[in-house]
Amino acid sequence: MPAYWLLKSEPDAFSWDDLVARGAKGEPWSGVRNFTARNNMIAMKVGDLCFFYHSNIGKEVVGICKVIELAHPDPTDDTGKWSCVDVEAVEPMAKPVTLADVKANPKLADMALVTSFRLSVQPVTADEWKEVCRMGGLKSVAKKPAQKKAKK
């Protein structure tokens, strides 16, 4: 049974569409410089599912990705202290779930997104996962990689 996580990224630095464009090769979740967030990545297993959260701009869960490579040295770190996992896009949220929506839902009052909002890599409980997926219009998470939306 996979564990669940939430990964934050500023969309002007690296967005959901950027991850989708990487395809099956995925992307290292690099640049994290917080020990708790690093330790969360070290705890991740291949196949764990993660909410992809746009921070600062949007402040919303926009997609689901999965861990495709265990924690390894962060390629952006010269000190050897920092680790990262590789992730691959799985599925966009049918409807993005905003931070305001999460905060307004009593079932999510204890979610790390509410209580530890500055942490960039957070654990998510199975009940929180189901509730956010429900709010985002997902009945179940597909196992296939996400497809980029066609531009109109």
Residue, then its C-alpha position, 0 to 999 in steps of 0.5 A: m500500500p503506497a504512502y501519500w505525500l504533498l510536494k510544493s513547488e512555485p509554478d513560476a519555477f517548476s509547474w505541474d505542466d513542467l512535470v507532465a512534459r518530462g514524461a516517464k523519465g520524471e524529474p528529481w525533486s531537487g532543491v529542498r533545503n529543510f531537514t524535515a522535508r529531506n527526511n520525508m523524502i528519505a522515507m518515501k518508497v517507489g510507487d508512493l503517491c504525491f499531491f503536486y501543490h502550486s505554492n505562492i501562485g495559485k495555492e492549490v493542489v493541481g495534480i498527482c505524481k508518484v515516486i519513481e526513484l528512491a532518495h539519492p543525492d540531490p544533484t543541485d547540492d555540493t555539500g552532500k547533505w541533501s537528498c531528493v526523490d524522482v517523481e513522475a506526473v500521474e493525473p491532473m486534478a479535475k478541479p484544483v483544490t485550493l488552500a482555502d478549500v482545504k482550510a474550510n473543510p473540517k475533515l482536513a483541519d489536521m492536515a499538514l498543509v494547514t498546520s505546517f504550511r511552510l513545509s515543502v514535502q509533507p505527509v498526507t494521511a489516507d483519509e486526507w488523500k481520499e478527501v482531497c481527491r474527492m474535492g478535486g473530482l477524482k474517483s480513483v487515481a490512474k496508474k498511467p502517466a499524465q498526458k499534457k492538455a492540448k492547448k486551445 
